[in-house]
Amino acid sequence: MTRKPETSRDPVCGMIVGVIASPYSTTWQGIEFHFCSAQCLERFIANPSLYTSPEGVKNVVPIVKRRKIRFIAPKQETLRATCGMLLGMMGVTTAVPGADDLTVEYDLRQVTFAQIEAVVAGAGLVLRGGLHRWRRSLWKFIEGNEIENEAHPMSGACCNHPPARLR
């Protein structure tokens, strides 16, 4: 009879979590994983291969992103409060308010722009449309590709990794 461990390592952020105390857990390919927060559980469920494959965890380095999010007529106190909420998210390293924008720096392995955008919208800030809406959609698409490439690295050239030398 094997004894169940008392602690487990969160595969997303690396935090040690009490197995019994953690309300966030899931089973993937017959293995039970425990998480420190709903945010880490959400990241894992979105792409478990990134956090479980040997290639995905071999050289774990942050994937740093810096985005400037623009708003329509924001109040400064709302911008500052939103910065505080963003800094409370795992993986967000900086959140700086501007006149009508926020500059956010984060680790893509722990949080995505889509999650950040949801917090910003939930704070009551109105995101700009037009070109900025298109740019945000492009950021989310690119981040999805980056995460997929990290989870399933290919050997050789592809659209993101051209050959070293063309003949």
TIZAVO-200800 format. One line per field, with one value per residue: residue number from 0; residue in one letter; x, y negated, z of N, C-alpha, C in turn. Coordinates in steps of 0.2 Angstrom, whole numbers. Layout:
// TIZAVO-200800
num = NUM_... .
residuo = a_... .
n.xx = X_... .
n.yy = Y_... .
n.zz = Z_... .
ca.xx = X_... .
ca.yy = Y_... .
ca.zz = Z_... .
c.xx = X_... .
c.yy = Y_... .
c.zz = Z_... .
// end
This chain:
// TIZAVO-200800
num = 0_1_2_3_4_5_6_7_8_9_10_11_12_13_14_15_16_17_18_19_20_21_22_23_24_25_26_27_28_29_30_31_32_33_34_35_36_37_38_39_40_41_42_43_44_45_46_47_48_49_50_51_52_53_54_55_56_57_58_59_60_61_62_63_64_65_66_67_68_69_70_71_72_73_74_75_76_77_78_79_80_81_82_83_84_85_86_87_88_89_90_91_92_93_94_95_96_97_98_99_100_101_102_103_104_105_106_107_108_109_110_111_112_113_114_115_116_117_118_119_120_121_122_123_124_125_126_127_128_129_130_131_132_133_134_135_136_137_138_139_140_141_142_143_144_145_146_147_148_149_150_151_152_153_154_155_156_157_158_159_160_161_162_163_164_165_166 .
residuo = m_t_r_k_p_e_t_s_r_d_p_v_c_g_m_i_v_g_v_i_a_s_p_y_s_t_t_w_q_g_i_e_f_h_f_c_s_a_q_c_l_e_r_f_i_a_n_p_s_l_y_t_s_p_e_g_v_k_n_v_v_p_i_v_k_r_r_k_i_r_f_i_a_p_k_q_e_t_l_r_a_t_c_g_m_l_l_g_m_m_g_v_t_t_a_v_p_g_a_d_d_l_t_v_e_y_d_l_r_q_v_t_f_a_q_i_e_a_v_v_a_g_a_g_l_v_l_r_g_g_l_h_r_w_r_r_s_l_w_k_f_i_e_g_n_e_i_e_n_e_a_h_p_m_s_g_a_c_c_n_h_p_p_a_r_l_r .
n.xx = 4_4_8_-1_7_10_12_13_21_16_13_13_18_27_26_25_12_0_-7_-20_-25_-27_-39_-39_-37_-33_-35_-24_-20_-21_-13_-13_-14_-10_-14_-10_-18_-34_-30_-18_-22_-31_-22_-15_-25_-28_-17_-9_2_13_17_20_27_43_51_45_47_61_70_65_62_56_44_44_33_27_15_5_-10_-24_-37_-54_-57_-52_-53_-41_-40_-47_-38_-27_-31_-34_-21_-16_-24_-20_-6_-8_-10_-3_12_12_23_25_14_9_1_-4_-8_-20_-19_-12_3_9_19_23_24_22_21_14_3_-9_-12_-26_-31_-27_-33_-47_-47_-45_-56_-66_-64_-70_-65_-65_-60_-51_-56_-56_-40_-33_-41_-39_-25_-25_-31_-22_-11_-16_-17_-4_2_-4_1_15_14_10_21_31_27_27_40_48_60_72_68_54_40_42_55_67_78_95_104_102_103 .
n.yy = 6_-10_-26_-42_-57_-71_-84_-93_-98_-113_-112_-123_-136_-131_-132_-124_-114_-110_-94_-89_-101_-109_-116_-115_-105_-92_-78_-71_-61_-50_-55_-64_-81_-95_-112_-129_-139_-145_-151_-145_-132_-134_-138_-127_-117_-123_-120_-107_-100_-108_-109_-97_-89_-82_-90_-102_-106_-105_-116_-128_-144_-160_-167_-182_-195_-211_-223_-236_-242_-250_-262_-269_-285_-283_-283_-289_-284_-271_-265_-264_-256_-245_-241_-237_-225_-218_-216_-207_-195_-180_-179_-191_-205_-218_-233_-247_-262_-274_-289_-286_-273_-256_-249_-233_-220_-203_-185_-173_-160_-158_-167_-173_-185_-185_-182_-193_-203_-200_-203_-216_-221_-217_-226_-237_-245_-252_-245_-251_-251_-247_-248_-245_-234_-225_-223_-217_-205_-199_-198_-188_-177_-175_-172_-160_-152_-153_-146_-134_-130_-130_-119_-108_-106_-107_-98_-105_-117_-128_-139_-148_-146_-148_-139_-137_-140_-144_-137 .
n.zz = 0_-5_2_1_-5_6_1_-14_-30_-38_-55_-64_-58_-49_-35_-18_-13_-2_-2_3_7_-4_-14_-28_-40_-53_-64_-76_-89_-80_-70_-55_-52_-42_-37_-33_-35_-43_-55_-59_-61_-72_-82_-83_-87_-100_-107_-105_-109_-110_-97_-93_-102_-105_-114_-112_-98_-97_-99_-91_-93_-90_-101_-106_-108_-114_-113_-119_-114_-120_-116_-116_-111_-96_-78_-67_-54_-56_-65_-57_-46_-54_-58_-46_-44_-55_-52_-41_-48_-52_-60_-66_-67_-68_-68_-74_-73_-86_-94_-102_-102_-98_-94_-95_-89_-90_-86_-98_-96_-85_-85_-96_-110_-112_-100_-92_-99_-96_-82_-83_-90_-81_-71_-75_-84_-101_-115_-129_-146_-164_-172_-160_-154_-164_-163_-150_-152_-161_-152_-143_-152_-156_-144_-141_-151_-147_-134_-138_-147_-137_-129_-138_-145_-161_-171_-181_-195_-195_-197_-186_-183_-193_-205_-201_-211_-227_-243 .
ca.xx = 0_8_5_-2_11_6_13_15_23_12_17_13_22_32_25_23_5_-3_-12_-26_-28_-28_-45_-38_-33_-36_-31_-22_-17_-20_-9_-16_-10_-13_-12_-10_-24_-38_-26_-13_-27_-34_-16_-13_-30_-27_-11_-6_8_18_19_21_32_50_53_41_50_68_74_60_63_50_42_42_29_26_9_2_-17_-27_-44_-58_-58_-52_-52_-35_-41_-48_-32_-22_-34_-33_-14_-16_-27_-15_0_-10_-10_3_16_12_28_24_8_10_-4_-2_-14_-26_-17_-9_8_9_24_21_27_17_20_10_-3_-10_-15_-33_-33_-26_-39_-53_-47_-46_-63_-70_-63_-75_-62_-68_-55_-52_-58_-52_-34_-31_-44_-36_-19_-26_-33_-16_-7_-18_-16_3_3_-7_6_21_13_10_28_35_24_28_45_50_67_72_65_47_39_45_62_70_84_101_108_99_108 .
ca.yy = 0_-17_-32_-48_-62_-77_-90_-92_-104_-115_-112_-129_-141_-128_-132_-118_-114_-104_-90_-89_-108_-112_-115_-115_-99_-89_-72_-72_-55_-46_-58_-69_-87_-100_-119_-134_-144_-144_-154_-140_-127_-137_-138_-120_-114_-126_-117_-103_-97_-113_-109_-90_-85_-83_-96_-108_-107_-105_-123_-132_-151_-164_-170_-189_-199_-218_-225_-242_-241_-257_-263_-275_-289_-279_-287_-287_-279_-265_-263_-262_-250_-239_-239_-233_-218_-214_-214_-201_-189_-176_-180_-199_-208_-226_-236_-254_-266_-280_-294_-282_-266_-252_-245_-227_-215_-196_-179_-170_-153_-159_-171_-175_-191_-185_-182_-200_-207_-198_-206_-223_-222_-216_-232_-242_-249_-251_-244_-254_-247_-248_-245_-242_-228_-220_-221_-213_-199_-197_-196_-182_-172_-174_-169_-153_-149_-152_-141_-127_-129_-128_-113_-103_-109_-103_-98_-108_-123_-129_-146_-152_-144_-146_-136_-142_-143_-143_-135 .
ca.zz = 0_-5_5_-3_-2_9_-3_-21_-33_-43_-61_-67_-54_-45_-28_-15_-11_2_-6_6_8_-10_-18_-35_-43_-59_-66_-83_-91_-75_-64_-51_-51_-37_-39_-28_-37_-49_-61_-61_-63_-78_-86_-84_-91_-106_-111_-100_-112_-108_-90_-91_-106_-104_-117_-109_-92_-97_-98_-89_-92_-91_-108_-104_-112_-111_-117_-117_-115_-121_-114_-118_-105_-90_-72_-64_-48_-58_-68_-51_-43_-59_-57_-40_-46_-60_-48_-37_-52_-52_-66_-68_-63_-67_-70_-73_-76_-90_-95_-104_-104_-93_-97_-91_-90_-87_-89_-102_-94_-79_-86_-103_-111_-112_-93_-90_-102_-92_-76_-84_-92_-75_-67_-77_-89_-108_-120_-136_-152_-170_-172_-154_-154_-169_-160_-144_-155_-163_-146_-140_-156_-156_-137_-141_-155_-143_-129_-142_-149_-131_-127_-143_-149_-167_-173_-188_-196_-196_-198_-181_-182_-199_-205_-199_-217_-233_-248 .
c.xx = 4_4_5_3_7_7_14_17_18_16_18_18_27_31_23_16_3_-8_-19_-29_-30_-35_-45_-34_-37_-32_-30_-18_-16_-16_-13_-12_-14_-10_-13_-16_-28_-34_-21_-17_-29_-28_-15_-18_-30_-22_-7_1_14_21_21_26_39_53_51_44_57_71_68_63_57_50_40_38_27_21_7_-6_-20_-34_-47_-59_-58_-51_-46_-35_-43_-42_-27_-25_-34_-26_-13_-19_-23_-9_-2_-10_-3_6_16_18_28_17_8_5_-1_-8_-20_-24_-14_-3_9_15_22_24_22_16_15_3_-3_-13_-23_-35_-32_-32_-45_-53_-48_-53_-68_-69_-67_-71_-64_-62_-56_-53_-53_-46_-31_-34_-41_-29_-20_-27_-26_-11_-9_-17_-9_5_1_-2_13_20_13_17_32_33_26_34_47_57_67_68_57_46_42_52_65_76_90_104_104_104_106 .
c.yy = -6_-22_-38_-53_-68_-83_-88_-99_-106_-116_-118_-134_-138_-129_-125_-119_-108_-100_-90_-96_-111_-111_-114_-109_-96_-83_-73_-65_-51_-49_-63_-75_-92_-107_-123_-139_-142_-146_-148_-134_-128_-136_-131_-116_-117_-122_-113_-100_-102_-112_-101_-86_-87_-89_-102_-110_-107_-111_-128_-139_-155_-167_-177_-192_-206_-221_-232_-242_-248_-257_-269_-278_-286_-285_-284_-283_-272_-262_-260_-256_-244_-236_-235_-226_-214_-211_-208_-195_-186_-177_-187_-202_-215_-227_-243_-258_-272_-285_-290_-275_-263_-249_-239_-222_-208_-191_-174_-162_-153_-162_-173_-182_-191_-185_-189_-204_-206_-202_-214_-225_-222_-222_-238_-247_-247_-251_-248_-249_-248_-244_-242_-235_-223_-218_-216_-206_-195_-194_-189_-176_-170_-170_-162_-149_-148_-147_-134_-125_-126_-121_-107_-106_-104_-103_-101_-114_-123_-137_-151_-151_-143_-142_-140_-144_-140_-141_-137 .
c.zz = 0_-2_1_0_1_5_-10_-24_-38_-50_-65_-64_-50_-37_-25_-12_-7_-1_-4_6_2_-13_-25_-37_-49_-60_-74_-84_-85_-69_-61_-50_-46_-39_-33_-29_-43_-56_-63_-64_-70_-83_-88_-89_-99_-111_-107_-102_-110_-101_-88_-95_-104_-107_-114_-102_-91_-95_-97_-88_-93_-99_-106_-109_-109_-116_-115_-119_-115_-119_-116_-111_-98_-84_-69_-58_-50_-61_-62_-47_-48_-59_-51_-41_-50_-56_-43_-41_-52_-59_-69_-64_-63_-70_-69_-77_-80_-90_-97_-106_-97_-97_-92_-93_-86_-90_-92_-100_-88_-80_-93_-104_-110_-104_-90_-93_-98_-86_-77_-86_-86_-70_-69_-82_-96_-112_-126_-141_-158_-170_-166_-152_-158_-166_-154_-147_-157_-157_-144_-145_-156_-149_-138_-145_-151_-138_-133_-144_-143_-129_-132_-148_-155_-168_-180_-188_-197_-196_-192_-180_-189_-199_-204_-205_-223_-239_-255 .
// end
